[in-house]
Every structure is written in structure tokens, then in C-alpha cells.
Amino acid sequence: MFRNHDPAAFEPIFAGLERARERAEAELGLSLYWIFDAVRHFSVEEAERVFRKAIEMLPQFPSIVGIGLGGDERRTGSIPFRDIYAEAAQAGLRLTNHAGETTGPEAIREALFIGSERIGHALSATQDFYLMQDLRERAIPLELNPTSNVRTGVCPSFAAHPLRRFFDAGLLVTLNSDDPAFFGSDLANEYLLAHTEQGFTREELRQLAANSIRASFLPEAAKAGWLERIASIK
């Protein structure tokens, strides 16, 4: 976010984004919260700048709810970010992390070790029975992105994606588009493909939608309202 730039220059830009967020909520009924994401292979120091900026801005902007790590896991794992994750958690921010997309299940364990509450991609969890069991028992949300995984070449097809396997194993899986503009698939299309390529029924799609609310960092009252709306859909 701040790579090669002055972090202070970001604040007026973010203030504009925040005004747009408030307007969307007031005029369109859209809820949006911010997660500051860092690219892990830009260095630990760069990530610390991003996360500390989130901590610094949190009192002024309570719509900032979390931090996350993306980028190339093969170049930088999660352990180097353990201290800054602890600092962010202490400040009241929630913790997400991409792990197991291009690396083995040990990367997912490492992400959990530093306190990550949600795991993005998590493809390699299928290689470790005990990890699958742990993810299920702890109800760790998995942010699955099938079309993204196909487009990046880490999964051969939507039909072959472990979405169905994770779901049937009782894991708390959510369906996501990752980056619609980049990967050419929005959330509605991911749900359609889950139905056509993996046989998800209407009721199972409803469960995926409910999972996304449970896994979110929304306030509990807002979660309850959205879950009621999903349950009422005929």
C-alpha cells in the first residue's frame, strides 16, 4: 500500500474512500469494512508500515477492522510477521492470512500459529488429515477462490477445486471472487459455477452464503440480521 511512497500521503486518499463508504451505506444500504492487506514478499518492514498505519488510523476510522497478508508464500512465510500480528490484535484488529495456495499444509499451520483467524485459499489442507480435522474443530473460516485458483494455475479446473471436499468435510468454507476485474469472475458467477461444476444444491448455496456472514468481521447484531435474511430466502 505504501511501497516507495510516503504513508502520510495515503490518509487524504483513505478519507475520500471513507466518505464514499459512508455514502454507499446511507444511500444504497451497502455495508463495507476495511482490511489493510500487505504483500508479504515486499519485506517484513513494508508490511509493518501498512499494519501500523491501520493501528494508527483505527481510532479515527472504526470501519478499519483487520489486517491481512497476501503475496508469494514461497518467498516469505508467516513466522516473520508474528510480532506485528500480535501488535495488531492487541490494538483490536482482526487477522487474516493467505496460506496454502502455492505451498504445503505447513504454511497453513504457520499462519494459524501467528494468530490468523481466517485463511485464504488453503488448497494444500487436503494433504494433511489432522490439519483438516483441526480446521473443522476450531471452525477456522476458509476463504476459497476457485476461479482465481484456476486462472493462476494452482488448480486444474473449477470441478477439481477442493471446495466440495472441504464443504462435505464440515469445514467453515466461504466462496469468494478474489479479484473480479483481474480474474474475470464475480461472486454471483462463483455461486453459479459451484452449482454447475460441483453440484451444490440451492440449500447448500444458502449454507455457503450463511458461512460468509459467520466468517465476516461484522458486528454480531449485523450478522444476526443478515443470517435471518438468508434463511428467509425462498
Secondary structure, 3 states (H helix, E strand, C coil): CCCCCCHHHHHHHHHHHHHHHHHHHHHHCCCCCEEEEEEHHHCHHHHHHHHHHHHHHCCCCCCEEEEEEECCCCCCCCHHHHHHHHHHHHCCCEEEEEECCCCCHHHHHHHHHCCCCEEEECHHHHHCHHHHHHHHHCCCCEEECHHHHHHCCCCCCCCCCCHHHHHHCCCCEEECCCCHHHHCCCHHHHHHHHHHHHCCCHHHHHHHHHHHHHHCCCCHHHHHHHHHHHHHCC
